[in-house]
């Protein structure tokens, strides 16, 4: 990234609204790596706000209004159902030069809610493809984003200055940018992220039902089970609005997944070892993509 950067034009006060895993982790690295001189935090949950101050995620916790008044860049890191309403309001309150980004996992409704706003150019829609199954400020960690992809949605609708500043922000987080429109984003994330969480939730429910009768089932769980079901620990407050807002894409992926499960069930029910082998070998082709 060129040293003559947009960042040098800013006083580099970053406001983070929502001090959970993503917002908190961004706050840590943006301050430690010199992008932000000051990090302001907004957190409605008083326990989480106190934890964020104690851990040192932010320099100050402030009100929503104070954050928007003081910050050069505002990061909206709240559930997508809240972000849809917050972003137009933030743009309403902005003065020239301020920039807002969101880090939400769906983009269609957010981009639609802001597309005709007179300050649309000051908004950059992003989705850093990183995270864990944990939530809250205590889950924040340095280096969470290193080497991961960040999707920029509808970037052509952002001003060149705002886009350059946010590209620099993610460069500081050591992320690689991918550009696509909001609808493409929602299709792709339904396949690579949303269905993974749904299957993990369903597997957890299946095993929990069995565990009611067989108390030792978790004693027998291997590393494979733990890695497959770990996403079931994810927050309902975050995932309910994601699945709701990406409703159509998620349903299409679920239908495809159910069809594949049915194919496996039919093969197992029919003692069709050759079909089982065929399905597994077909699935093994994923090794060419995921190494």
C-alpha positions as CSV (number, residue, x, y, z in Angstrom):
1,X,0.0,0.0,0.0
2,X,1.4,3.4,-0.9
3,X,2.8,5.5,1.9
4,X,0.9,8.5,0.6
5,X,-2.4,7.3,1.9
6,X,-5.8,8.5,2.8
7,X,-5.1,7.6,6.4
8,X,-2.6,10.5,6.6
9,X,-5.5,12.9,5.9
10,X,-7.4,11.7,9.0
11,X,-6.9,12.3,12.7
12,X,-7.5,8.5,12.8
13,X,-10.2,8.3,15.4
14,X,-12.0,5.1,14.8
15,X,-15.4,4.4,16.4
16,X,-16.6,0.8,16.8
17,X,-20.3,0.2,17.4
18,X,-20.6,-3.3,18.9
19,X,-17.6,-4.6,20.9
20,X,-18.0,-8.3,20.2
21,X,-15.6,-10.7,18.5
22,X,-15.4,-8.9,15.2
23,X,-15.6,-5.3,16.4
24,X,-13.3,-6.0,19.4
25,X,-10.7,-7.8,17.3
26,X,-10.7,-4.9,14.8
27,X,-10.2,-2.4,17.6
28,X,-7.2,-4.3,19.0
29,X,-5.3,-4.5,15.7
30,X,-6.2,-1.1,14.4
31,X,-4.8,0.5,17.5
32,X,-1.7,-1.8,17.9
33,X,-0.8,-1.5,14.3
34,X,-1.0,2.3,14.2
35,X,-4.0,2.9,12.0
36,X,-6.0,4.5,14.8
37,X,-4.7,7.0,17.3
38,X,-7.9,6.7,19.3
39,X,-10.5,4.0,19.4
40,X,-14.0,4.8,20.7
41,X,-16.4,2.0,21.6
42,X,-20.2,1.9,21.7
43,X,-21.7,-1.0,23.6
44,X,-25.3,-1.2,24.9
45,X,-24.6,-4.1,27.2
46,X,-23.1,-2.6,30.4
47,X,-21.3,-5.8,31.3
48,X,-19.8,-6.1,27.9
49,X,-18.9,-2.4,27.9
50,X,-17.1,-2.7,31.3
51,X,-15.3,-5.8,30.0
52,X,-14.1,-3.9,26.9
53,X,-12.7,-1.2,29.0
54,X,-11.0,-3.6,31.4
55,X,-9.5,-5.7,28.6
56,X,-8.3,-2.5,26.9
57,X,-10.1,-3.0,23.6
58,X,-10.9,0.7,23.3
59,X,-9.6,3.9,24.7
60,X,-13.1,5.1,25.7
61,X,-16.6,3.8,25.7
62,X,-18.9,6.6,24.6
63,X,-22.5,7.2,23.6
64,X,-23.7,6.5,20.1
65,X,-24.1,10.2,19.3
66,X,-20.6,11.0,20.7
67,X,-19.0,8.3,18.6
68,X,-20.6,9.5,15.4
69,X,-19.7,13.1,16.2
70,X,-16.0,12.4,16.9
71,X,-15.0,9.5,14.7
72,X,-13.3,9.7,11.3
73,X,-14.3,6.1,10.5
74,X,-17.2,4.4,12.1
75,X,-17.3,0.5,12.2
76,X,-20.8,-0.9,12.5
77,X,-20.3,-4.4,14.1
78,X,-23.7,-5.2,15.4
79,X,-26.2,-7.9,14.2
80,X,-27.4,-7.3,10.7
81,X,-31.0,-6.6,11.8
82,X,-29.7,-3.6,13.8
83,X,-27.2,-2.5,11.2
84,X,-29.9,-2.1,8.5
85,X,-31.5,0.7,10.7
86,X,-28.3,2.2,12.0
87,X,-26.5,2.9,8.8
88,X,-29.0,5.4,7.3
89,X,-29.2,7.1,10.6
90,X,-25.4,7.4,10.8
91,X,-25.2,8.8,7.3
92,X,-27.9,11.3,8.3
93,X,-25.7,12.6,11.2
94,X,-22.4,12.6,9.2
95,X,-20.5,15.7,8.1
96,X,-18.3,15.7,5.0
97,X,-15.3,13.5,5.1
98,X,-16.5,10.9,7.7
99,X,-16.7,7.3,6.6
100,X,-18.8,4.4,7.8
101,X,-18.4,0.6,7.2
102,X,-20.3,-2.4,8.3
103,X,-18.9,-5.9,8.8
104,X,-22.2,-7.9,8.5
105,X,-22.6,-11.3,6.9
106,X,-25.4,-10.3,4.6
107,X,-25.4,-7.4,2.2
108,X,-28.6,-7.2,0.2
109,X,-30.9,-5.4,2.6
110,X,-28.2,-3.2,4.0
111,X,-27.1,-2.0,0.6
112,X,-30.7,-1.5,-0.5
113,X,-31.4,0.6,2.7
114,X,-28.6,3.0,1.9
115,X,-28.5,3.1,-1.9
116,X,-30.4,6.4,-2.4
117,X,-28.9,8.2,0.6
118,X,-27.3,11.5,-0.4
119,X,-24.2,10.5,1.6
120,X,-24.0,7.0,0.1
121,X,-20.5,7.7,-1.1
122,X,-19.3,7.9,2.5
123,X,-20.4,4.3,3.2
124,X,-18.3,1.2,2.3
125,X,-20.0,-2.2,2.6
126,X,-17.6,-4.9,3.8
127,X,-17.6,-8.4,5.1
128,X,-14.3,-9.6,6.7
129,X,-14.4,-13.4,6.3
130,X,-13.1,-14.3,9.7
131,X,-14.4,-15.3,13.1
132,X,-14.8,-18.0,15.7
133,X,-17.8,-19.7,17.4
134,X,-17.4,-17.4,20.4
135,X,-18.9,-14.0,21.0
136,X,-18.6,-10.9,23.3
137,X,-15.6,-8.6,24.0
138,X,-13.8,-11.4,25.8
139,X,-13.7,-13.4,22.6
140,X,-11.8,-10.6,20.7
141,X,-8.2,-11.5,19.7
142,X,-5.3,-10.0,17.9
143,X,-4.5,-11.3,14.5
144,X,-8.0,-12.7,13.8
145,X,-8.1,-11.3,10.3
146,X,-4.5,-12.1,9.2
147,X,-4.4,-13.7,5.8
148,X,-8.2,-13.9,5.4
149,X,-10.4,-12.4,2.6
150,X,-12.6,-9.3,3.0
151,X,-15.5,-8.9,0.6
152,X,-16.3,-5.3,-0.6
153,X,-19.9,-5.2,-1.8
154,X,-21.1,-2.6,-4.3
155,X,-17.8,-0.7,-3.9
156,X,-18.5,1.3,-7.0
157,X,-21.1,3.2,-5.1
158,X,-18.6,4.4,-2.5
159,X,-16.5,7.5,-3.1
160,X,-12.9,6.8,-4.3
161,X,-11.6,8.5,-1.1
162,X,-13.8,6.4,1.2
163,X,-13.0,3.2,-0.7
164,X,-9.2,3.9,-0.5
165,X,-9.3,4.6,3.2
166,X,-11.2,1.4,3.9
167,X,-8.9,-0.6,1.6
168,X,-6.0,0.7,3.7
169,X,-7.8,-0.2,6.9
170,X,-8.2,-3.8,5.8
171,X,-4.6,-3.8,4.5
172,X,-3.5,-3.0,8.1
173,X,-5.5,-6.0,9.2
174,X,-3.6,-8.1,6.7
175,X,-6.7,-9.0,4.7
176,X,-7.0,-9.5,0.9
177,X,-9.9,-7.7,-0.8
178,X,-12.5,-9.4,-3.1
179,X,-15.0,-7.2,-4.9
180,X,-18.5,-8.3,-5.8
181,X,-22.0,-7.0,-5.8
182,X,-24.3,-7.4,-2.8
183,X,-26.5,-10.1,-4.4
184,X,-23.4,-12.2,-5.4
185,X,-22.1,-11.9,-1.9
186,X,-25.3,-13.2,-0.3
187,X,-25.4,-16.2,-2.7
188,X,-21.7,-17.1,-2.0
189,X,-21.9,-16.7,1.7
190,X,-25.0,-18.9,1.8
191,X,-22.9,-21.7,0.4
192,X,-19.6,-21.2,2.2
193,X,-20.8,-20.0,5.6
194,X,-24.5,-20.0,6.3
195,X,-25.1,-23.7,5.5
196,X,-22.1,-24.7,7.6
197,X,-23.7,-23.1,10.6
198,X,-27.1,-24.6,9.9
199,X,-25.7,-28.1,9.6
200,X,-23.7,-27.7,12.8
201,X,-26.8,-26.5,14.7
202,X,-28.7,-29.5,13.3
203,X,-25.9,-32.0,14.2
204,X,-25.7,-30.6,17.7
205,X,-29.5,-31.0,18.2
206,X,-29.3,-34.6,16.8
207,X,-26.6,-35.6,19.3
208,X,-28.2,-33.7,22.2
209,X,-31.4,-35.7,21.6
210,X,-29.5,-38.9,21.7
211,X,-27.5,-37.8,24.8
212,X,-30.7,-37.7,26.8
213,X,-30.7,-41.5,26.7
214,X,-27.0,-42.3,26.4
215,X,-25.0,-40.3,28.9
216,X,-21.6,-41.4,27.6
217,X,-22.0,-40.2,24.1
218,X,-19.9,-37.1,24.6
219,X,-17.2,-39.2,26.3
220,X,-16.8,-40.9,22.9
221,X,-16.7,-37.8,20.8
222,X,-13.5,-37.4,18.8
223,X,-11.8,-34.4,17.4
224,X,-13.7,-34.8,14.1
225,X,-17.0,-34.4,15.9
226,X,-15.7,-31.4,17.9
227,X,-14.5,-29.6,14.8
228,X,-17.8,-30.4,12.9
229,X,-20.1,-29.2,15.6
230,X,-18.1,-26.3,17.0
231,X,-20.1,-23.7,15.0
232,X,-23.2,-24.8,17.0
233,X,-21.8,-22.6,19.8
234,X,-22.4,-19.5,17.7
235,X,-24.7,-16.8,19.0
236,X,-28.4,-17.0,18.1
237,X,-28.6,-13.2,18.3
238,X,-26.2,-13.0,15.4
239,X,-27.4,-15.9,13.3
240,X,-31.2,-15.5,13.5
241,X,-31.1,-12.2,11.5
242,X,-28.5,-13.5,9.1
243,X,-30.6,-16.5,8.1
244,X,-33.8,-14.4,8.0
245,X,-32.2,-11.7,5.7
246,X,-30.6,-14.2,3.4
247,X,-33.8,-16.3,3.4
248,X,-34.1,-17.2,-0.3
249,X,-30.4,-18.1,-0.8
250,X,-30.3,-20.1,2.4
251,X,-33.4,-22.1,1.5
252,X,-31.9,-23.0,-1.9
253,X,-28.7,-24.2,-0.3
254,X,-30.7,-26.2,2.4
255,X,-32.7,-27.9,-0.3
256,X,-29.6,-28.9,-2.2
257,X,-28.0,-30.2,1.1
258,X,-31.1,-32.2,2.0
259,X,-31.0,-33.7,-1.5
260,X,-27.4,-34.9,-0.9
261,X,-28.3,-36.2,2.5
262,X,-31.2,-38.1,1.0
263,X,-28.8,-39.6,-1.6
264,X,-26.6,-40.9,1.2
265,X,-29.6,-42.2,3.2
266,X,-30.9,-44.1,0.2
267,X,-27.5,-45.7,-0.5
268,X,-27.0,-46.7,3.2
269,X,-30.6,-48.0,3.4
270,X,-30.1,-50.1,0.3
271,X,-26.7,-51.5,1.4
272,X,-25.4,-49.9,-1.8
273,X,-21.7,-49.8,-1.0
274,X,-20.8,-48.8,-4.6
275,X,-23.1,-45.8,-4.5
276,X,-21.7,-44.8,-1.0
277,X,-18.2,-45.0,-2.4
278,X,-19.2,-42.9,-5.5
279,X,-20.7,-40.2,-3.3
280,X,-17.6,-40.1,-1.0
281,X,-15.2,-40.0,-3.9
282,X,-17.3,-37.2,-5.5
283,X,-17.1,-35.3,-2.2
284,X,-13.3,-35.9,-2.1
285,X,-12.9,-33.5,-5.0
286,X,-13.2,-30.7,-2.5
287,X,-9.5,-31.4,-1.7
288,X,-8.6,-29.6,-5.0
289,X,-10.2,-26.5,-3.6
290,X,-9.4,-26.7,0.2
291,X,-5.9,-27.7,0.9
